[in-house]
Amino acid sequence: MNISLKQLNVFVTIAQEKTITAAADKLFLSKPAISMALGELEKVIGHKLFDRVNNRLFINAQGKRLLPLANELLERTSDISHLFDSESLLNGELKIGASDTIGNQVAPYLLSDFRKHTDQHEQQLLIGNSALICQKLSDYELDIGLIEGKTQHPNLFMEPWHSDEMCVVCSPNHPLAKQGNIQLGDLEKSQWLLREAGSGSREFFLQRIAPRIEQWSEAFELNTTEAIINSTAAGLGIACLSQLAAQHALADGRLVELKFPLDMKRRYWLLLHKEKYQSPLLQAFIAFCQQWQQNQTASQ
């Protein structure tokens, strides 16, 4: 069986990009060249690897069997090509996914420290909600994910990482802002500003706070934390946010924290694909994340 690295690279790229056109753009090849490489690979293997629906390609069961092996082979080939580079032992590009709070409030400092520690500067950072990060990890579009909510995705390995604390906030003009000794019962018939489905902060609210309130309603669903902060400050409802995300708005008086007796701690999670090859660079970053978390905890 004569399979080329080019064919495997084309296959993996199509699996990620979903169309011949997008794969051609990413690999700087013509569409006929992409189609030919895929056709040759399918002919050698003896199976179709994608289902064709309109102009999109959806990886099928045979393609899913090949994908982790192809991905690992390409990454090992990259390791070999850099094996004798003298400048650095950590070569390649690291694709990191982070959910909203981690991506905006934690990852910049994590990556800055990693670059100083290793002198490795080739990283991509994708910020999205937890569901998006999980999906892209599953599709081999990311090397590692750092998210705020738990996932039950069958393809992903999850381990505890960092943590933060959530808070309930409102406008300074909200009736509860001037009330002392707030209890959960004071939140009855309240209106909430929530992130979209798949967001870690939304899941925290639905699992930790909502079951303790008999009557509440969703005022708005917004897809950025900044929109939640501004809408809360404008008096459109109450919100449940990370302390890290809300700290500036609390400090300048745009928001007021409502404190009541409830554990508001939240766990962060480190995610990896169960079948993805872990390059030396990825292994080094995982180890750094774990040590960085321990250092951060010790300094608090």
N, C-alpha and C positions, 0 to 999 in steps of 0.2 A: 504494500500500500504506500503510494508516493504522495504524501501530504506536505505542502510547503508552508513555511511560516507566513508568507503573504496571504495564503488562503485562510489560515486560521485568524490572522489579524483582520481580514475583511469580514469573516464570520462574526467575530467578537464585536467589531464596530457596528455592524448591522444590527446585532442583538441589542446594542445600547441605543442606537439612533433611530431604529424602527423603519427607516426608509433608505432606499438605494441612494437617493439624492443627498441626504444628510451624511451618509457614510462616505460618499465620494468627496463631499466638501471637507470632511474631517481628515481624510487620508490624502487629500490633494491628488486624487485619481479621477479619471473619467467614469461616468456611469456605466458605459459598456465594459470597462476594465473591471469594475466592481461586480457587475453581473456575471462576467466570465469567470472570475475567481470563485465566486460562490457556486456557480454551476459546476465547475471542475471539482470543487470539494465535495459537493453532493453526489457527483458521479463516482468519485473514488470511494466514498463511504457507502454508497448504495442506498441512501435515504435522503428524503427531503428534510431540511432543517427548519424551514419556516412555512407557515401557512400564509398564503397571499390573500389579502382582503383589500379590494380596491387598489390603492397605491401603497399600502402599508404592509410590512412583513411582521408577523407575530411568531415568535419562536415556539416550536412545537415540542412534543415530548422527546423526540430524538435530539433536537437542538439543545434542550435543557440537560440531557445526559452529557453532551459534548462540551458545553460551555465552561464548567469549572476546570476541566482538563486543558482546554485550549487557553483559558485565562492563565492557569498556572504555568503552562509551557512558555507562553509569551513573556511572562514576568521572570521566569528563570533564565530565558534567553537574554533579557535585559541585564540581569545580574551578571551573566557570563561576559557580556560585552563591556561591563565596567569593572570586571574582576581585578584587573591589573592597573587600574587608574591609581596614581599615587597621591592625588590631591585629597581624596576623601573616600572612606569606606562606605559612606551612605549616599549612594547615587540613586537617581530616578526621581519621579514626581509622586508626591503623596496627595491623594484626593480625600479630603476630610469633609464629612457632613456634620452639621451641628444644628440642633433645634434653636428656636428663636432666642431665648434668654442666654443660653450657652454661647451661641454664635456671636451675639452682640456684646455680652458683658464679661464672658470668661475666656473664650477662644483667643481673642487678640493678645491677651497677656500670656496664655499658654504657648502660643506660637512664637511670640517674641522671645520667651525664655528658651524654647526649643532651638531657635535659630542661634541664639547666643551660645548655647551649650554645645551644639553640634556643628555650627557653621554650615548647616544645610538649609538652603533658601527656596527649594522648589516644592511649594505646597499650593494646593487649591483649596478654598474654603467655600462650601455651599451651605447657605443658611435657609432653612425651611421648617415647616412643622414636623413633628416626630414621625407622622405617617409617611411623609415624602422621603425623609431620610431613610427610613426602613425599606421603602420600596426601591430606592436607588442602590442601597447596599445589596439587596436581594438580586438586583439586575446587574451586579458587578460594575456599577458606574461609580462607586465610592470604595475606598479601602477601609475606612473606619467611620463609625458614627458615634456622636456624643449627644444623648437626648435626655429630656427631662421626665418622660413618662415611660412606664413599663410597656413592653411589647410581647406578644405571644407568637411572633412570626416564626414559622417552622424552620426557615433557612438561616436564622440568625442566632448567634451566641451572645448572651447578655451577662455582664458582670457589673456589680455596684462600682460607682466611681466617686464622684464628688457629691455635694449636697448644697442646698440653699434653704431659705425660709420664705414662705409665702406671706402675703398680707392682704387684708381687705381694706380698700380705700374708697373715699368719696370726695366730693367737692367740699370746700370749706363752708359753702352755703347750704349744704345738706342738713336736714333736721338732726341727724344722728351725729354730725360733726361736733356739736356742742354738748352732747349728752355724755355724762360720765357713767362708768360701771355698766358698759354695754354687755348684754347677754345675747345668745343666739336667737332667742325669741323676739328680740327687737328687729330682726331681719325679716320677719313675716311680712308678706305682701310687698317685698322689695323688688326693684327692677335691676337687672344685671346686664353689664356689658361683657360679652364673652368672645373669646377667639373662636376660630372656625373648628369644625370637627377634625380630629387628628392632632390638635395642639395639646401640649403637656399641661398648660395652665388651665385649659378648659376641662381636661380630664381630672385635674386636682379638685376643681370646684365641684364637678359632678359627683365625685366619689367621696370627698371629705366634708363639704359644706351643704350641698343641695339636699342630701338625705336627712339633714337635721332641721330643715325648714319646710313646713307643711305647704306654704303658698309662696311662690316666687314666679317671676316671669322674666323672659329674655327681652331686654329693650332693643339691643342691636347685636348682631354678629359681625365682628370686624377681624380683618386678617393681618393686622400688625399691632404690636404692643404700643407703638407710639399713638396710633389711632385710639386705642383703648384709653391711654392716659389722657389725651386731649378731650375725648368725649366725656370721661369721668369728671375732669376739671370743669367742663362746660355744664355739668349738672344733669347729664342724660341718664345717669344710673350709677350703681355701685359696681366695683370691679375687684377681682381677685388676681393679684399679680405677684411676681417675684419681688422680694425686697430689693434685689440688685437692679431690676428694671425700673422700679418706682422711686429709687433713692433721690434722684435729682428733683423730681416733681414734689416729693415730700419736703426736701430741704428748702426749696424756694416757695413753699406754701401753696402751690397749685393743688395739691392733694392733702388729705388728712387721713391718717391710718386709724381704722376702727379696731381696737384691741378687745378681744374676748377670750374666754378660757377654752382654747382648742389648740391641739398640736398642729402647727403649721409648717413643720419641717418637710422637705421634699428631697427625694434621692435623685441623683443623676446616674445615668447608665452608659457604659461603654459597650458598643455593639460591633461585632465582626461577623462576616459570612462564615458559616460552618465549613464550607468547602473551598474557600478562597486561599490561595497560596500566600503565606506571610513572608514577604521579602525581608532582607536584613533591615531595610529602611523602616518598614512597617513594624517589625519587632522592636526596633529602637524607639519608635514613637510610642508604642504601647507601654513599654517599660518607663519611658519618660512621663507619660500621663499618670501612671500609677505613683511614681515617686513625687511628681509635682503636687498631686492631690494630698499625699502624706505631709509634704512640706507646708502646704497651705493650711491644713488642719492643725498642724503643730504650732503655727504662728498665730492662730486665732485666739 
